[in-house]
Amino acid sequence: MNEPANRTVNNLRKSGDLQGAWEFGFQALQAAPQDTYLKGALFWVCYEFLKHQLENLNKRASSSNNYRPTDFEFEQIENLLQTIVNLDIATGGLEYKMLLVQFRKSLEWFPTLIHLVLRHQTVLFDDEAKTPFQAEKGEVPSLMLSTARQVASAWLRAREYWHLDLNQVMAFINQTREQASDTKHMMWLDYDQAKCLVVAGQYDQARELILPILRKKQKESWAWGALAATYSKQDQRLAMKFFARGIVSAHDVTFSLRLLQGIIPLLLANQQQAEASMCLKTAIAAYQAHGWKLKQELEQLSMQAWYDSGVDEKQLSPFLNSISHDALNYLHGPMEKVVAIVENIHKSGKGFQVFVNKSTSLSVRMGVHKGKQKPQAGDYVELSVASVDGNKEVVASSSSKQVDMADVSYVEGTLRIAPKGFGFVEDTFVPPFVIGNLKNETKVRALRIMSWDKSKARHNWKAIKLTELNFNEY
């Protein structure tokens, strides 16, 4: 009795004879084109060939992080992928999932795979593929999320050449957002989708995605640049404001190069040739300082008649600050400026509590604080406070000089520590974490605030910082 063709193919593949498995299998398929078992066996032959083809690409990308194939690699891999698609394997098995895993970092470079995903959409992903992996260094994006991000990247780069349909891309992204259980990295899918919408001219929808990101990433130049892009064709004044805010927010000039280039045509349209020259000169200087080849677009701009290489680029920052000083208002609406005192630092180190008055205490994310050093208990800070859904939210914080505040004062005396670890200085309660390593009976000066005492249902003095006094001071 003859062995089934699919078993012969599998045995040849497992023995390492991929070419023999290929030749025998496809010859057998001509005689039995509907044999699903044979098609499944041939899929795994193609899969093994693909693994071999991807070896050099992945090895090269391990150091450069560039997964773009060479022309030869592209042709070889695409031929194999098209062969797999022509097998018309039913969804629901391991085949397509393993294929997507194999191309997890390079999928965006292969149109056959992109079209495969857009055709089948979420059917290709089981519950495991929708779940992020928890690694030692944190959450690794789910297969579904990483695939959706690569689909968006492919559309941005090759939508016309590969005939990619925006509606299909948007449908897949939206379903990924609904079905994938990622938390940490979902924001980046929003960012990718917003970039697609900007290119498609759907600026209002793009802005709805960008604003929540920017509220969390106020110090990131790319986030301001993304918001600016949504206004470039609708309101050039606002676009300039947000480009400017992004440029001055950059941790290093290299992070603002795209924004410097993006604001130039807006400045020229506004007859601000000097400021445009400052932007271009700053960008060129950054390329030269790092020994990079100047981008062709910047080189062409430098040869235009309006460009003045003699401008003083040191005047650029004051100009950009002047047109972007109120940029935060467009993220949160009108804001209130208040001076507060740092009450304590959160245990996580990711934020701190501030005292505004005896009826108002606010939580501040460390990420919104601007300063050379992280704030400490007793420091004064100036806050920008917005009303979000009826609640006060601190959207910006910076160091401030000491000011007179109601319900804040000093008291000097002897620290008396109770057996339970808390203490008192005169009538002022001192929490254990404020006492730190100080000994009982130490002479101290306590910075205190009028705080609500739940146990006594009234306001009482509470110390937020102790300073040890020497004998002469006391």
Sequence and secondary structure as in RCSB ss.txt:
>XXXX:A:sequence
MNEPANRTVNNLRKSGDLQGAWEFGFQALQAAPQDTYLKGALFWVCYEFLKHQLENLNKRASSSNNYRPTDFEFE
QIENLLQTIVNLDIATGGLEYKMLLVQFRKSLEWFPTLIHLVLRHQTVLFDDEAKTPFQAEKGEVPSLMLSTARQ
VASAWLRAREYWHLDLNQVMAFINQTREQASDTKHMMWLDYDQAKCLVVAGQYDQARELILPILRKKQKESWAWG
ALAATYSKQDQRLAMKFFARGIVSAHDVTFSLRLLQGIIPLLLANQQQAEASMCLKTAIAAYQAHGWKLKQELEQ
LSMQAWYDSGVDEKQLSPFLNSISHDALNYLHGPMEKVVAIVENIHKSGKGFQVFVNKSTSLSVRMGVHKGKQKP
QAGDYVELSVASVDGNKEVVASSSSKQVDMADVSYVEGTLRIAPKGFGFVEDTFVPPFVIGNLKNETKVRALRIM
SWDKSKARHNWKAIKLTELNFNEY
>XXXX:A:secstr
    HHHHHHHHHHTT HHHHHHHHHHHHHH TT HHHHHHHHHHHHHHHHHHHHHHHHHHHHH      HHHHH
HHHHHHHHHHHHT  TTSSHHHHHHHHTTTTGGG HHHHHHHHHHGGGG  TGGGS EEETTEEE  HHHHHHHH
HHHHHHHHTTTTT  HHHHHHHHHHHHHH    SSHHHHHHHHHHHHHHTT HHHHHHHHHHHHHH TT HHHHH
HHHHHHTTT HHHHHHHHHHHHHH SSGGGGHHHHHHHHHHHHHTT HHHHHHHHHHHHHHHHHTT    HHHHH
HHTSTT  TTS GGGHHHHHHHHHTTTTHHHHSS EEEEEEEEEE TTSSEEEEEEETTEEEEEEGGGEESSS  
 TT EEEEEEEEETTEEEEEEEEE      TTEEEEEEEEEE TTS EEETTEEE HHHHTT  TT EEEEEEEE
EEETTTTEEEEEEEEEEE  TTT 
